[in-house]
């Protein structure tokens, strides 16, 4: 599945219980509905979806609307007993994530091969 505007393309693919969602371009108030639609369409596959991985590497821009969508989708995934992991984006996206401290609330993975996400920091046990 692929949804596109001039500023954002969202790709989605399923692989054995893991859904990979890839937004490419600018995630802001004008385009966030495309990302929301990709997540909303997961309701049709609720029984077969165990893990969701959001790949931010294709983003060139993200504003507060995008941050709020990430937090909303993380909360929704927890309520539905799915695990949501986020793959870090480029330097500007990573800086925004660090500045807003959402890296303390979301589970991040380093690459596409690391599809089994760790527990979010708030749920992980101390070492």
N, C-alpha and C positions, 0 to 999 in steps of 0.2 A: 504494500500500500504506500502511495506517495501523494502528499498534498503540497501545493505550491502557490505562493504569491510571488510578486516580483522581488520581495525582500527575504522570504523564508521558504525553504523546502523542508518538509518533514518526511523522512523515510521510516518505515516500520517493517520489521521482519521477525518471524517466529522461528525458533530453533529448539525443539525438545523441551518445552516448558519455560524457555527464556524468551522474552520479547526484547528486542533491541530497537530503541527509538533514537533516530538521528536527526536533530534539527540542524539545518545548514543555512547560514546567513545571519539575519538580525532578528533577535527575539525581543520584542517590545510590545507596547500596548496595541499597535496596529497588527501584529502578527501572532500574538499569544494564543489566539483562538485556534490556530492550526495545530499547535502543540497540544492544546486542551482536547481537540478532536481526536488526536492520535491516542491519548490516554483514555478518553471516553469510549472509544471503539473497543478497548480491552474488555469491557463489560460483556461483550458477546463471547469472549474466550475465557471467562472467569474460571471455569473448571480446569482448563488445560494450562493456564498461566500460573507459574510458581514464582518466577523471578522477572523483574523488569530492570533493564539497564538503559540509562539515558546517557547517550554519548554527546558531550558538549564540544568535542574537538572541531566540529564544523561551524561553530558560532563565531561570528566576527564582532558581534555587539550583543549586549544584554542589559536591560534596564531593570528598575525595581519591579516592574510588572512580571518580568521573567523570574526574578528571585522569588516573588510571592507565589508564582505558579509551581516552582520547584518545591517550596515548602508545603503547599496545598496538596500536591501529588504524593509527597512523602507521607503526609498524614493519612491520606486516602488509602495508600498502599498498606500502611500499618493496620488500619481499620478492616481491610479486606484480607488480612493475613498473607499479603504478598511481600516479598522483599524487593526494595528499590535500591539500586546502586547507581552512582553517577560517575561517569568517566570525565576527568578534568579536561578543560578546554585549553586554549592558548593562553598566553601571558596576561592579556587584558581581562579575560573571563576569570582566570584563576585569581587575579588580584581583587576583582569584585567579590568573589566567593570568600576570600580571606578577610577583606574589609567588612563585609556584612556578617561574618562569623557563621555563615550557614554550613561551613565545613565541620562545625561542632554538632550540627543537627542531622546531617545527611551522611550516608555511607558512601565513601568514594573508593573507586578502584582505579588502577593505573592504566589498564589497557583492555582491549577487546577479548583477550584470552582469559582474563580474570573475571569470568562471568558469575562466579559464586561469590556474591558480595559478603563482606564482613558485617557483623552487627554494628548498628549505629553507635557512636561513642557513648551516648547516654545509656545504652543497654549492655555494652561490653563490660565484662568483669575486669577489675584491676589485676594486673600481672603480679 
